Amino acid sequence: MIQTTSKELKGDSMAAPRKDNVKELIINATEQLLETQKLSEITFAQIASSAGISKGTLYYHYKNKNDILFDITDKYLQQQWDDLIAWTENPQKDTSLHRLVQYVLERDVANVGMRLHFFYDAMLGNEEVRSKLMQRYFDFANLISKKISDRNENLPAEYITWLILLISDGLFIHKTLNNDNLDVDQFIKQSGLFMKQVISYVENEN
């Protein structure tokens, strides 16, 4: 008969966390640190300590901080992507073009905190982060452009798409700067109303 020690039983009952769970701990810990520090200032030791894991475990899942930033980027942008598709395909929602413009601006500006870190690293010469952001911009632009075309074939979908994205970036910068002269929420509402007027004008012309 094989004897099992209490130590062995304890070890069996305390199964190691799954890989996905550990990555989630790392991502959440890094996000918390990014609330008060730049990525370049954060050390692997800080991330490991905040996540409650060893540095060896951290290095097993991530070889450098860029890879962590990529996963954080994907977490936010993938959620935006999924939410946009779900919103535009919801028959109970008013997803007309002027509402689409307002929705995209609202969601983009809402993620100002993390986007600041992505932009900061990209502009400082982090080519990996820059390339990742540019690919996501390209993907989002194609998706939004298609949604615009589905709603109105008479408007220049690609131009309106980039207009939305550029306005979004401008609003995100001024929100970060705490510009007291700009009411971001009101500006977004006015943008939706302005687009509604543009659509009405184009339809009357045609």
C-alpha positions in Angstrom: 0.0 0.0 0.0 1.4 3.4 -1.0 1.5 5.9 1.9 0.7 9.5 1.1 2.1 12.2 3.4 0.1 15.2 4.5 2.7 17.4 2.7 2.0 15.6 -0.6 -1.7 15.9 -0.1 -1.3 19.6 0.6 0.8 20.0 -2.5 -1.8 18.2 -4.6 -4.7 20.3 -3.4 -2.8 23.6 -4.1 -2.6 23.3 -7.8 -0.5 25.8 -9.6 -2.5 28.7 -11.2 -3.2 28.3 -14.9 -1.1 30.2 -17.4 -4.0 32.5 -18.3 -4.6 33.3 -14.6 -0.9 34.3 -14.1 -0.9 36.5 -17.1 -4.1 38.2 -15.9 -2.4 38.9 -12.5 0.6 40.3 -14.3 -1.5 42.5 -16.6 -3.6 43.8 -13.8 -0.5 44.6 -11.6 1.1 46.4 -14.5 -2.0 48.5 -15.1 -2.1 49.5 -11.5 1.5 50.6 -11.6 0.9 52.5 -14.8 -1.6 54.7 -13.0 1.3 56.5 -11.3 4.4 55.6 -13.3 5.6 55.4 -16.9 6.4 52.0 -18.4 10.1 52.9 -18.6 10.2 53.5 -14.9 8.5 50.3 -13.8 10.8 47.3 -13.0 10.1 43.6 -13.4 10.7 43.3 -9.6 7.8 45.8 -9.0 5.5 44.0 -11.4 6.3 40.6 -9.8 5.8 41.9 -6.3 2.5 43.7 -7.2 1.2 40.5 -8.9 2.2 38.3 -6.0 4.5 36.1 -8.0 8.2 35.4 -8.3 10.4 37.2 -10.9 11.1 33.8 -12.4 7.4 33.2 -13.0 7.1 36.7 -14.5 10.1 36.0 -16.9 8.5 32.7 -17.8 5.5 34.5 -19.2 7.0 37.7 -20.4 10.6 38.3 -21.6 10.2 42.1 -21.7 7.9 45.0 -20.7 6.9 45.6 -24.4 5.2 42.2 -24.4 3.2 43.1 -21.3 2.2 46.4 -22.9 1.1 44.6 -26.1 -1.2 42.4 -24.1 -2.7 45.4 -22.2 -3.1 47.1 -25.6 -4.9 44.1 -27.0 -7.1 43.8 -23.9 -8.5 47.3 -24.3 -8.6 47.5 -28.1 -10.2 44.0 -28.5 -12.9 45.0 -26.0 -13.5 48.2 -28.0 -13.7 46.1 -31.2 -16.1 43.6 -29.7 -18.3 46.3 -28.2 -18.5 48.3 -31.4 -19.6 45.2 -33.4 -22.1 44.2 -30.7 -23.5 47.8 -30.5 -23.9 48.2 -34.3 -25.6 44.9 -34.7 -28.0 45.4 -31.8 -31.5 45.9 -33.3 -32.7 47.5 -30.1 -30.2 50.4 -30.4 -30.3 53.5 -32.5 -27.1 52.9 -34.5 -27.7 55.4 -37.3 -24.7 57.2 -38.6 -24.7 60.3 -36.3 -25.1 58.0 -33.3 -22.2 55.8 -34.6 -20.0 58.9 -34.7 -20.9 59.8 -31.2 -20.5 56.3 -29.9 -17.0 55.9 -31.3 -15.9 59.2 -29.9 -17.3 58.4 -26.5 -15.6 55.0 -26.3 -12.2 56.2 -27.6 -12.1 59.1 -25.1 -13.2 56.8 -22.2 -9.9 54.8 -22.5 -7.7 57.9 -22.2 -5.5 56.5 -19.3 -4.0 53.5 -21.1 -3.9 55.2 -24.5 -1.6 57.8 -23.0 1.0 55.1 -22.3 0.8 53.6 -25.7 1.2 57.0 -27.4 4.0 58.0 -25.1 6.1 54.9 -25.8 5.4 55.0 -29.5 6.4 58.7 -29.9 9.6 58.1 -27.9 10.7 55.6 -30.5 9.4 52.3 -29.4 8.9 50.9 -32.9 7.2 47.7 -31.7 4.5 49.6 -29.9 4.2 52.1 -32.8 3.7 49.3 -35.3 1.2 47.6 -33.1 -0.8 50.8 -32.7 -0.7 51.5 -36.5 -2.0 48.0 -37.2 -4.9 48.5 -34.8 -5.6 52.0 -36.3 -5.8 50.3 -39.7 -8.1 47.6 -38.5 -10.4 50.0 -36.7 -10.5 52.4 -39.7 -11.6 49.6 -42.0 -14.3 48.4 -39.6 -15.7 51.9 -39.0 -15.5 52.8 -42.7 -17.6 49.7 -43.5 -20.2 50.6 -40.8 -20.4 54.1 -42.3 -20.9 52.8 -45.8 -23.6 50.4 -44.6 -25.5 53.4 -43.3 -25.0 55.9 -46.1 -23.4 55.2 -49.5 -23.4 58.9 -50.4 -20.8 60.0 -47.8 -17.0 59.6 -48.1 -16.7 56.8 -45.5 -12.9 56.7 -45.4 -12.6 60.5 -44.9 -15.3 60.5 -42.1 -13.6 57.6 -40.4 -10.2 59.3 -40.2 -12.0 62.5 -39.2 -13.5 60.7 -36.3 -10.2 59.1 -35.2 -8.3 62.4 -35.5 -11.0 64.2 -33.4 -10.8 61.3 -30.9 -7.0 61.7 -30.5 -7.4 65.5 -30.1 -10.1 65.1 -27.4 -8.0 62.5 -25.6 -5.0 64.9 -25.5 -7.1 67.8 -24.2 -8.8 65.6 -21.6 -5.4 64.5 -20.4 -4.4 68.1 -20.1 -7.5 68.9 -18.2 -8.5 71.7 -20.5 -11.1 73.7 -18.6 -12.1 75.5 -21.8 -13.3 72.3 -23.5 -16.3 70.3 -22.3 -15.4 67.0 -23.9 -18.8 65.4 -23.3 -20.7 68.3 -24.8 -18.3 68.4 -27.8 -19.0 64.8 -28.5 -22.8 65.4 -28.4 -22.4 68.4 -30.7 -20.3 66.3 -33.1 -23.2 63.8 -33.3 -25.7 66.5 -34.0 -23.4 68.1 -36.6 -23.1 64.8 -38.4 -26.9 64.5 -38.4 -27.1 67.9 -40.1 -24.5 66.8 -42.7 -26.4 63.6 -43.5 -29.7 65.6 -43.9 -28.0 68.1 -46.2 -26.5 65.3 -48.4 -29.8 63.5 -48.6 -31.6 66.6 -49.7 -29.0 67.4 -52.3 -29.3 63.9 -53.8 
